[in-house]
C-alpha cells in the first residue's frame, strides 16, 4: 500500500540520468490518503516515492491514524499545510516531536533518512511554530519554515521529484467583495507588509511570495520566528488583538517528466553499439561507424509529460471566488501544457453545491479524477477499529461502563443528489490510491489491519461471543450483581469518562490522556486534554449532542505543559466558540507556559480568550507555599497586563468557579515531574471529592492535599518492573500509584496514563482492591464510570484483562517502539 514499507519499496524502480528530471528513468509514484474527514481526524494525503514522502496537512490524530493503518512516518522530505487551523495543522506538533525523537534515538533505517525537513504553509506558519516553542521543540533535526504570502510564478518547493506551486486563496465577503478577517476589527488596521526573522520579530510574512528561515535546528527556528525579547530576563507578549488573515493555500504539484524507453533493436539497426548507447541516453547525438549521425529521438521514445495533482482547501463559500478566478490553474486544463491528473479537495459546508465551484471543477475536462473530503458527503466510520473491536466485545459485559463509540456508515447526503458534477468524482478514503506513473485510475488498496469492528457491529445481536468468553462474562456479571444496588453515598452519580488513557504517544488502542468529570446539575470538568480529545468526545456523545456537551463544560484543568496533556484543548475551545457561542464562561486552570501558548494561538484562531475563557494560573492557587519555591525564584518576570499573572485575579476566578460548580475548595498541588507540573484536588459541598495526579512520581504533597478523597485518578505509566525507568522519567508504576492511594486513604482509585509499552490492560489484579485499600479500577478509552459503580468495575477487572489479552494485536506506537517517547 501507499505508505506501508513493503508497498513503498515497489513504488519506484530506476535512477535519474545526469540530465535531471526531463530524462528520468521509469519512476513509479503514487498519491493517496492517510486520513479523511471524520469525527476522529481530518483529510491528509501523501505523495510517495521510494525513500521520500511529501505530506499535505497534518490534522489532529494524524500520527495515530498512521499507527492504525501501519503507515511509516520515516523519510519525510516536506510537509505542506493548506491552512494554519485546528482542522488542518494541530497534529503537526506531535508529528514533529515524533520525527525529532526518531532522529535523537538513532532508530535504524533501511534507507536514506531526512535530516532537514521543509515545512511550507500560509502566513502565520512561523508564528504557529513559535507558539509551540515551550513544549514541542527538538534539536535533533533541522528545519526550513517557509511562509507563502502573495502569488508567485516561482515554485514554493522543488526537488528532483516534485515541483510545487502555492496559490493563496482568500476569503471574500460575498456582499462587498472585500477580504475577510477572523474577527471584527478597525477597518484601517492591516497586517504589516514586511517582516523580520530575528530576535523581536513577530514571525508573520505578508506582501511577499515566499520567505523562509533557512536551514536551522528546529529549536533555533522556533525561537527566531517569535517575538521573544530576551533582554534583562524580560518577556513581552502581544495583545490578543490583530488576528492573522484568513488565507488558505491551494497546491499545484507537478511530478517528474519520465524519459522515454530506449529502443535497443532500433539502435542495433542504426549501428549504435557499446558506449555510444550511453551517450544517446544522456541526450547526446553520436556518429556511428558508417559516418551516420544518430540523434537521441531516433532511438528513444518521447518523454512522458509529468503527472500533476492539486490539493484544494475551500473551507467556506467565501473562498470560492478567489479560487475559481486564480489564473495559476489555467495551464493545467485539458488543453494546457501539463494537464492535471487528479484534484484532492477538502471542502466546507455549502461549497460543493455552489454553481461557481462546480463550473470550475468541470473546466479541467472529463478525464480528471476529483477526490472529495467533506462532512456532508462523507460517512463517519470508526477510524481506530482495532480499539473499537475490543470495546464492542466488552460492551456485552456492561454497556453502561463500556459503551461502544458512536459512528455512522451513511453520509448526510449522497453525491448523486448534487447536480452537474463532473465525471470521476470519488470520496476520499485512507485506502484510495492513485498511481501517478504509470497513470492508473483510483484503486482501493488492501488494509494492513483488518477491520472487524464494522462487520461485527453490523451483525448486531447475531454476533455472538465464543463460548469461553460468554461463560466468563456470565461469571463476571454474577459477581458484579451485588454491587448494583448499594446504599447511596455522596458523589455516586458523579461520572468519570476516561476519553484517553495513553501516555506520551497514542497507540492503536489508547488515545492521549483526557478525563471528563460529569457533575449532575452543575456542569463538567475536563482533566487534561491530549491530542484528539475532541474526536473522542464526539465518539462518546455523538455530533447531535456536542453543543450541549461543550456548553456544559465549565472547568478545564491542564496539569503541565507536555504536549500529550494539552494539544487537544485548542480544538475543543475553538469548537466551543463555534457550536456554543452562548455558553457560560469556562474557567481554564493551567500552568503559565500553557496559558502563554494558548494566548498566542488566539491570534490564529478564536479560542474565546477575549470573552468566554477565563484563565487561572495553577501557580496562584497551589496549596503549598509557591512564592518561596526554587521554581518561583528562577521564573523570568512578565511585563504588561496579562490574563493570568495577577494572583488576585486567579483567586477571584477560583472563588467564582467554586460557587458555580458547588465546590467547597479547589486547590492545585505541585507534583514531581520533569517540568513544572500540578495535580488538583476538588472538594464538593455535597460531600464528595476527587484528586487528579497529572504526571508525577509518588509525592507527599499530593497525599497530604488529597487526604480521604472519594476518588483518586492517578497515572500508572510503568509496570512494577520498570521502577527505575519511572523514576528517570518522572512517572509512577502501578504499585506506586496504589501505594499513594492507600497512604491518602482514598476510597476509590482509577489508574490511567499507561505507557505504550503496555497497549493492553496491565495485569494488576493481584492486590487491587483487596483488604482495606481503595477500590481499584483500570481505565481504558471511553470507559464511563460513575463513582458509585467502582466496585462493579472492580469485579469485572479479571475478565476484562483476559478479554484484552485474547483480543488485541501487537501494538505499534511509532517506528522504533517506545524509545520514541514524544512528549514525556
ZAMARGU-4260 file (C-alpha; in steps of 0.2 Angstrom, whole numbers, plus 5000, padded with zeros to 4 digits):
<rodrens>
0) 5000/5000/5000 | 5005/5018/4998 | 5013/5021/5015 | 5017/5004/5021 | 5035/5000/5019
5) 5033/4985/5008 | 5022/4995/4996 | 5034/5009/4996 | 5049/4998/4990 | 5038/4994/4975
10) 5033/5011/4970 | 5050/5016/4962 | 5062/5007/4952 | 5076/5016/4942 | 5088/5030/4943
15) 5088/5048/4936 | 5100/5052/4922 | 5113/5065/4923 | 5102/5077/4914 | 5089/5078/4928
20) 5070/5077/4928 | 5067/5078/4909 | 5077/5062/4907 | 5072/5052/4922 | 5071/5034/4921
25) 5055/5025/4924 | 5049/5032/4941 | 5034/5025/4949 | 5025/5036/4961 | 5008/5037/4969
30) 4996/5049/4979 | 4984/5043/4992 | 4976/5047/5008 | 4982/5044/5026 | 4966/5051/5035
35) 4950/5058/5029 | 4937/5070/5037 | 4928/5061/5051 | 4925/5063/5070 | 4942/5057/5073
40) 4953/5067/5062 | 4953/5076/5045 | 4959/5075/5027 | 4978/5072/5024 | 4987/5064/5010
45) 5004/5059/5004 | 5014/5058/4988 | 5026/5044/4989 | 5042/5040/4980 | 5055/5027/4985
50) 5064/5034/5000 | 5055/5050/5000 | 5037/5056/5005 | 5028/5073/5004 | 5013/5076/5016
55) 4999/5088/5014 | 4991/5093/5030 | 4994/5085/5047 | 4977/5086/5057 | 4974/5080/5074
60) 4976/5061/5076 | 4986/5060/5060 | 5000/5051/5070 | 4988/5039/5077 | 4980/5036/5060
65) 4997/5031/5054 | 4999/5019/5068 | 4981/5011/5065 | 4984/5010/5046 | 5003/5004/5048
70) 5010/5019/5039 | 5028/5024/5042 | 5032/5042/5047 | 5050/5040/5041 | 5058/5048/5026
75) 5048/5064/5025 | 5056/5077/5015 | 5042/5091/5015 | 5026/5095/5024 | 5013/5107/5016
80) 4999/5115/5025 | 4984/5122/5017 | 4979/5132/5032 | 4985/5136/5050 | 4970/5129/5059
85) 4965/5116/5071 | 4956/5107/5057 | 4972/5105/5046 | 4988/5108/5057 | 4985/5103/5075
90) 4993/5086/5073 | 5009/5094/5067 | 5017/5097/5084 | 5016/5079/5089 | 5021/5073/5072
95) 5037/5084/5073 | 5041/5078/5090 | 5040/5060/5084 | 5052/5064/5070 | 5063/5073/5082
100) 5064/5059/5094 | 5067/5046/5080 | 5082/5056/5075 | 5088/5058/5093 | 5087/5040/5097
105) 5095/5034/5081 | 5082/5022/5076 | 5090/5012/5062 | 5083/5014/5045 | 5085/5004/5029
110) 5087/5018/5018 | 5091/5037/5017 | 5084/5047/5032 | 5079/5065/5030 | 5089/5077/5042
115) 5082/5093/5036 | 5063/5095/5035 | 5055/5108/5024 | 5038/5115/5031 | 5028/5126/5019
120) 5012/5135/5023 | 5002/5151/5023 | 5005/5167/5033 | 5005/5163/5051 | 5015/5146/5050
125) 5031/5154/5058 | 5020/5162/5071 | 5012/5145/5075 | 5028/5136/5075 | 5035/5149/5088
130) 5020/5147/5099 | 5024/5128/5102 | 5042/5133/5107 | 5038/5129/5126 | 5033/5110/5123
135) 5037/5104/5105 | 5055/5109/5100 | 5068/5096/5097 | 5086/5099/5092 | 5089/5083/5083
140) 5085/5088/5066 | 5085/5103/5055 | 5070/5113/5048 | 5066/5126/5035 | 5050/5135/5038
145) 5043/5144/5023 | 5028/5156/5023 | 5019/5160/5007 | 5012/5177/5005 | 5006/5183/4988
150) 5005/5173/4972 | 5022/5170/4963 | 5027/5161/4946 | 5041/5153/4956 | 5038/5136/4965
155) 5037/5136/4984 | 5046/5120/4984 | 5056/5110/4971 | 5067/5094/4971 | 5070/5080/4959
160) 5053/5073/4962 | 5040/5087/4964 | 5039/5105/4959 | 5025/5113/4970 | 5017/5130/4967
165) 5007/5138/4980 | 4991/5148/4976 | 4985/5159/4990 | 4966/5158/4992 | 4957/5172/5002
170) 4940/5173/5010 | 4930/5187/5002 | 4913/5195/5008 | 4900/5190/4995 | 4891/5206/4998
175) 4906/5218/4996 | 4920/5208/4988 | 4932/5214/5002 | 4944/5202/5011 | 4938/5195/5027
180) 4947/5195/5043 | 4945/5182/5058 | 4936/5194/5069 | 4929/5212/5068 | 4942/5225/5069
185) 4946/5243/5064 | 4945/5244/5045 | 4961/5254/5045 | 4971/5240/5054 | 4981/5230/5042
190) 4994/5216/5044 | 5012/5223/5041 | 5019/5222/5024 | 5036/5217/5029 | 5043/5206/5042
195) 5059/5201/5051 | 5066/5184/5056 | 5077/5188/5071 | 5075/5192/5089 | 5060/5203/5092
200) 5051/5198/5076 | 5033/5193/5075 | 5036/5179/5063 | 5022/5183/5051 | 5026/5185/5032
205) 5015/5196/5021 | 5016/5205/5005 | 5029/5193/4998 | 5029/5177/4988 | 5039/5165/4999
210) 5051/5169/5014 | 5059/5156/5024 | 5070/5154/5039 | 5085/5145/5030 | 5091/5128/5037
215) 5092/5129/5056 | 5090/5117/5070 | 5071/5116/5075 | 5075/5124/5092 | 5083/5139/5083
220) 5068/5141/5071 | 5056/5140/5085 | 5064/5155/5094 | 5070/5166/5080 | 5052/5166/5072
225) 5044/5173/5088 | 5043/5189/5097 | 5053/5184/5112 | 5064/5198/5119 | 5077/5191/5130
230) 5084/5207/5136 | 5086/5208/5155 | 5076/5192/5158 | 5060/5201/5152 | 5047/5194/5141
235) 5035/5205/5131 | 5019/5197/5124 | 5007/5205/5111 | 4989/5208/5115 | 4975/5196/5109
240) 4970/5209/5095 | 4977/5209/5077 | 4972/5191/5072 | 4981/5184/5057 | 4972/5185/5040
245) 4961/5171/5034 | 4971/5163/5020 | 4972/5146/5013 | 4984/5139/5000 | 4980/5128/4986
250) 4995/5117/4979 | 4999/5113/4961 | 5010/5098/4962 | 5020/5093/4946 | 5029/5077/4946
255) 5045/5072/4936 | 5045/5070/4917 | 5048/5052/4913 | 5061/5048/4900 | 5055/5038/4885
260) 5061/5020/4883 | 5077/5016/4874 | 5073/5005/4858 | 5088/4993/4858 | 5083/4985/4842
265) 5082/5001/4833 | 5099/5006/4839 | 5107/4990/4833 | 5099/4993/4816 | 5107/5010/4815
270) 5124/5003/4821 | 5124/5011/4838 | 5134/4999/4849 | 5143/4999/4866 | 5147/5016/4874
275) 5138/5025/4861 | 5121/5020/4868 | 5126/5028/4884 | 5129/5044/4876 | 5112/5043/4867
280) 5103/5041/4884 | 5112/5056/4890 | 5104/5066/4876 | 5119/5067/4865 | 5120/5064/4846
285) 5133/5050/4841 | 5142/5046/4825 | 5142/5028/4820 | 5155/5018/4810 | 5147/5022/4793
290) 5148/5041/4797 | 5129/5042/4800 | 5124/5054/4814 | 5111/5047/4826 | 5101/5058/4837
295) 5093/5053/4853 | 5075/5054/4846 | 5079/5041/4833 | 5081/5028/4847 | 5072/5035/4862
300) 5053/5037/4863 | 5047/5054/4868 | 5047/5058/4886 | 5031/5056/4896 | 5024/5073/4902
305) 5024/5075/4920 | 5008/5070/4930 | 5001/5084/4940 | 4989/5084/4955 | 4981/5098/4965
310) 4977/5100/4984 | 4962/5112/4986 | 4956/5118/5003 | 4940/5128/5002 | 4933/5129/5020
315) 4918/5140/5016 | 4909/5148/5000 | 4918/5164/5004 | 4934/5157/4996 | 4926/5151/4980
320) 4928/5167/4971 | 4947/5168/4974 | 4949/5150/4970 | 4940/5150/4953 | 4947/5166/4947
325) 4965/5161/4951 | 4975/5161/4934 | 4988/5149/4940 | 4977/5134/4936 | 4974/5138/4918
330) 4989/5129/4911 | 4983/5113/4919 | 4967/5112/4910 | 4965/5098/4897 | 4972/5110/4883
335) 4986/5116/4894 | 5005/5110/4894 | 5003/5100/4910 | 4985/5094/4912 | 4980/5090/4929
340) 4978/5071/4933 | 4968/5072/4949 | 4962/5085/4962 | 4960/5082/4980 | 4948/5093/4989
345) 4944/5097/5007 | 4928/5106/5007 | 4917/5115/5020 | 4898/5116/5020 | 4890/5124/5006
350) 4905/5123/4994 | 4901/5108/4983 | 4883/5114/4979 | 4889/5131/4973 | 4887/5133/4954
355) 4904/5143/4953 | 4913/5129/4961 | 4905/5115/4950 | 4909/5125/4935 | 4927/5127/4940
360) 4928/5108/4943 | 4921/5104/4926 | 4933/5116/4917 | 4948/5103/4919 | 4940/5091/4907
365) 4931/5074/4908 | 4947/5064/4912 | 4952/5072/4928 | 4948/5062/4944 | 4941/5073/4959
370) 4943/5066/4976 | 4932/5074/4989 | 4933/5076/5008 | 4918/5085/5015 | 4907/5081/5030
375) 4891/5082/5021 | 4895/5069/5008 | 4907/5058/5019 | 4902/5044/5031 | 4909/5043/5048
380) 4916/5026/5051 | 4927/5022/5066 | 4945/5026/5061 | 4953/5016/5076 | 4944/5000/5073
385) 4957/4989/5082 | 4951/4998/5098 | 4933/4998/5093 | 4933/4979/5091 | 4939/4977/5109
390) 4926/4990/5115 | 4912/4981/5106 | 4917/4965/5114 | 4917/4971/5132 | 4901/4981/5129
395) 4892/4964/5130 | 4899/4963/5148 | 4892/4980/5153 | 4887/4993/5140 | 4885/5007/5153
400) 4903/5006/5159 | 4910/5001/5142 | 4899/5010/5129 | 4903/5007/5110 | 4909/5023/5101
405) 4897/5031/5090 | 4899/5031/5071 | 4889/5031/5055 | 4892/5022/5039 | 4879/5034/5030
410) 4883/5051/5024 | 4871/5065/5027 | 4869/5067/5008 | 4874/5057/4993 | 4884/5064/4978
415) 4870/5059/4967 | 4860/5072/4975 | 4871/5086/4968 | 4868/5090/4950 | 4881/5095/4937
420) 4896/5087/4945 | 4910/5082/4933 | 4913/5063/4929 | 4925/5053/4940 | 4921/5060/4957
425) 4926/5050/4972 | 4925/5051/4991 | 4942/5052/4999 | 4947/5037/5009 | 4964/5032/5018
430) 4964/5016/5006 | 4961/5025/4990 | 4977/5027/4980 | 4980/5035/4963 | 4996/5029/4953
435) 5003/5044/4945 | 5016/5035/4935 | 5011/5024/4927 | 4994/5033/4927 | 4980/5022/4933
440) 4963/5025/4939 | 4960/5027/4958 | 4960/5010/4966 | 4957/5003/4984 | 4972/4995/4991
445) 4972/4981/5004 | 4971/4985/5023 | 4986/4981/5033 | 4975/4979/5049 | 4958/4970/5046
450) 4943/4980/5051 | 4932/4968/5061 | 4923/4981/5071 | 4911/4987/5057 | 4907/4969/5051
455) 4904/4963/5069 | 4893/4978/5073 | 4883/4976/5058 | 4878/4958/5064 | 4870/4966/5079
460) 4863/4953/5091 | 4868/4940/5079 | 4886/4942/5083 | 4890/4930/5097 | 4904/4929/5109
465) 4914/4912/5109 | 4908/4900/5122 | 4923/4903/5134 | 4921/4922/5133 | 4902/4921/5135
470) 4904/4910/5150 | 4917/4921/5158 | 4906/4936/5156 | 4892/4927/5164 | 4903/4923/5179
475) 4908/4942/5180 | 4890/4948/5179 | 4885/4937/5193 | 4900/4943/5203 | 4895/4961/5199
480) 4877/4959/5204 | 4878/4963/5222 | 4886/4980/5218 | 4872/4986/5208 | 4861/4992/5222
485) 4872/4998/5236 | 4867/5011/5248 | 4869/5028/5241 | 4884/5038/5245 | 4889/5056/5241
490) 4896/5058/5223 | 4889/5041/5217 | 4881/5049/5202 | 4897/5059/5198 | 4903/5051/5182
495) 4921/5050/5175 | 4923/5047/5157 | 4940/5042/5153 | 4941/5048/5135 | 4960/5045/5133
500) 4971/5034/5144 | 4988/5033/5135 | 5004/5042/5138 | 5017/5051/5128 | 5012/5045/5111
505) 4995/5037/5106 | 4993/5019/5101 | 4980/5009/5091 | 4971/5006/5107 | 4973/5021/5118
510) 4972/5040/5114 | 4982/5053/5124 | 4976/5057/5142 | 4959/5065/5144 | 4946/5063/5158
515) 4929/5071/5158 | 4920/5073/5175 | 4901/5074/5174 | 4894/5083/5189 | 4875/5082/5188
520) 4865/5098/5189 | 4882/5108/5190 | 4892/5105/5174 | 4908/5096/5168 | 4926/5097/5172
525) 4940/5091/5160 | 4956/5085/5167 | 4970/5086/5154 | 4967/5086/5136 | 4978/5077/5124
530) 4978/5077/5105 | 4962/5070/5098 | 4951/5073/5113 | 4938/5082/5103 | 4936/5067/5092
535) 4935/5056/5107 | 4921/5067/5114 | 4911/5066/5098 | 4913/5047/5098 | 4907/5046/5116
540) 4892/5058/5114 | 4888/5060/5095 | 4888/5075/5084 | 4870/5080/5089 | 4875/5081/5107
545) 4891/5091/5106 | 4884/5108/5108 | 4876/5103/5124 | 4892/5094/5130 | 4903/5110/5126
550) 4890/5121/5134 | 4891/5111/5150 | 4910/5111/5150 | 4914/5124/5164 | 4931/5120/5170
555) 4947/5113/5161 | 4962/5108/5171 | 4979/5106/5162 | 4992/5098/5174 | 5008/5103/5164
560) 5014/5109/5148 | 5019/5092/5140 | 5010/5091/5123 | 5002/5075/5127 | 4992/5084/5140
565) 4986/5099/5131 | 4987/5099/5112 | 4969/5094/5110 | 4962/5109/5120 | 4964/5122/5106
570) 4952/5112/5095 | 4939/5110/5110 | 4940/5129/5114 | 4938/5133/5095 | 4923/5121/5093
575) 4915/5128/5109 | 4916/5145/5102 | 4908/5140/5086 | 4895/5127/5092 | 4890/5135/5109
580) 4893/5154/5107 | 4881/5157/5121 | 4889/5146/5134 | 4893/5152/5151 | 4912/5157/5154
585) 4924/5142/5155 | 4937/5143/5168 | 4954/5137/5162 | 4967/5131/5176 | 4984/5129/5169
590) 5002/5132/5171 | 5009/5149/5165 | 5018/5141/5150 | 5002/5133/5143 | 4992/5149/5146
595) 5005/5158/5136 | 5004/5146/5122 | 4985/5146/5120 | 4985/5165/5122 | 4997/5166/5107
600) 4987/5154/5097 | 4972/5165/5099 | 4979/5176/5085 | 4977/5162/5073 | 4960/5155/5078
605) 4947/5162/5090 | 4948/5152/5106 | 4937/5163/5117 | 4951/5171/5127 | 4944/5189/5124
610) 4927/5184/5132 | 4922/5166/5136 | 4938/5158/5143 | 4944/5164/5160 | 4962/5159/5164
615) 4968/5154/5181 | 4987/5151/5184 | 4990/5135/5193 | 5004/5143/5202 | 4992/5155/5211
620) 4980/5143/5219 | 4993/5129/5224 | 4990/5123/5242 | 5008/5124/5247 | 5019/5140/5248
625) 5023/5145/5230 | 5032/5161/5232 | 5047/5153/5242 | 5050/5139/5230 | 5065/5137/5219
630) 5055/5137/5204 | 5047/5154/5208 | 5064/5162/5212 | 5070/5157/5194 | 5055/5162/5185
635) 5058/5176/5172 | 5047/5191/5176 | 5032/5196/5165 | 5029/5213/5159 | 5012/5220/5153
640) 4994/5217/5158 | 4990/5198/5156 | 4975/5187/5159 | 4984/5176/5172 | 4999/5183/5181
645) 4990/5193/5194 | 4987/5181/5209 | 4972/5191/5215 | 4963/5188/5198 | 4966/5169/5199
650) 4959/5169/5217 | 4944/5178/5212 | 4940/5167/5197 | 4943/5151/5208 | 4930/5158/5220
655) 4918/5161/5206 | 4920/5144/5198 | 4918/5136/5215 | 4902/5145/5218 | 4896/5139/5200
660) 4900/5121/5202 | 4897/5119/5221 | 4914/5116/5226 | 4919/5120/5244 | 4938/5120/5238
665) 4949/5119/5223 | 4967/5118/5226 | 4982/5113/5215 | 4997/5104/5221 | 5015/5104/5215
670) 5020/5087/5210 | 5036/5078/5205 | 5038/5078/5186 | 5052/5084/5174 | 5044/5101/5172
675) 5033/5112/5182 | 5018/5101/5185 | 5002/5101/5196 | 4989/5089/5202 | 4972/5096/5208
680) 4960/5092/5222 | 4942/5097/5221 | 4930/5095/5236 | 4911/5097/5233 | 4899/5104/5245
685) 4889/5088/5243 | 4902/5078/5252 | 4912/5070/5238 | 4930/5074/5232 | 4942/5070/5218
690) 4961/5071/5217 | 4970/5070/5200 | 4988/5067/5199 | 4993/5073/5182 | 5011/5066/5178
695) 5021/5063/5194 | 5032/5052/5205 | 5024/5047/5221 | 5024/5063/5232 | 5019/5068/5249
700) 5012/5084/5244 | 4998/5075/5234 | 4995/5063/5248 | 4993/5077/5260 | 4982/5088/5249
705) 4971/5073/5244 | 4968/5065/5261 | 4952/5055/5262 | 4946/5059/5244 | 4932/5049/5237
710) 4941/5046/5221 | 4959/5047/5216 | 4964/5047/5197 | 4982/5043/5196 | 4994/5040/5182
715) 5002/5022/5181 | 5013/5024/5166 | 5025/5010/5170 | 5024/4992/5176 | 5031/4987/5193
720) 5047/4980/5185 | 5050/4997/5177 | 5053/5007/5193 | 5070/5013/5188 | 5063/5020/5171
725) 5048/5028/5180 | 5060/5037/5192 | 5070/5043/5177 | 5055/5050/5168 | 5045/5056/5182
730) 5031/5044/5182 | 5024/5031/5193 | 5022/5012/5192 | 5006/5003/5195 | 5010/4998/5213
735) 5017/5015/5217 | 5000/5023/5212 | 4991/5010/5223 | 5003/5015/5237 | 4999/5033/5235
740) 4980/5029/5236 | 4982/5019/5252 | 4993/5032/5260 | 4980/5045/5255 | 4966/5034/5262
745) 4957/5037/5245 | 4941/5027/5244 | 4942/5023/5225 | 4957/5023/5213 | 4956/5024/5194
750) 4973/5020/5186 | 4977/5028/5169 | 4990/5036/5158 | 4998/5019/5153 | 5014/5019/5143
755) 5013/5012/5125 | 5024/4998/5131 | 5008/4991/5138 | 4995/4994/5125 | 4984/4981/5133
760) 4976/4982/5150 | 4990/4980/5163 | 4988/4964/5173 | 4987/4971/5191 | 4973/4960/5198
765) 4983/4955/5212 | 4981/4967/5227 | 4970/4978/5218 | 4956/4982/5230 | 4960/4968/5242
770) 4958/4971/5261 | 4956/4989/5267 | 4963/4998/5252 | 4954/5008/5239 | 4943/5000/5226
775) 4954/5000/5210 | 4948/5002/5193 | 4959/5002/5177 | 4954/5014/5164 | 4954/5012/5145
780) 4947/5024/5132 | 4928/5028/5133 | 4925/5020/5150 | 4911/5028/5158 | 4912/5026/5177
785) 4900/5033/5190 | 4909/5034/5206 | 4895/5023/5214 | 4899/5009/5201 | 4918/5007/5206
790) 4915/4991/5215 | 4906/4984/5199 | 4920/4990/5188 | 4932/4981/5200 | 4923/4965/5199
795) 4925/4965/5180 | 4944/4968/5180 | 4950/4949/5179 | 4938/4945/5164 | 4942/4962/5155
800) 4961/4959/5157 | 4958/4942/5149 | 4947/4949/5136 | 4960/4962/5131 | 4974/4949/5131
805) 4965/4937/5119 | 4959/4951/5108 | 4972/4964/5105 | 4986/4963/5092 | 5003/4968/5095
810) 5003/4987/5096 | 5013/4998/5085 | 5015/5015/5093 | 5028/5023/5082 | 5043/5017/5072
815) 5056/5011/5084 | 5044/5007/5098 | 5043/5017/5115 | 5061/5023/5113 | 5052/5037/5103
820) 5045/5044/5118 | 5037/5060/5111 | 5030/5071/5125 | 5035/5064/5142
</rodrens>
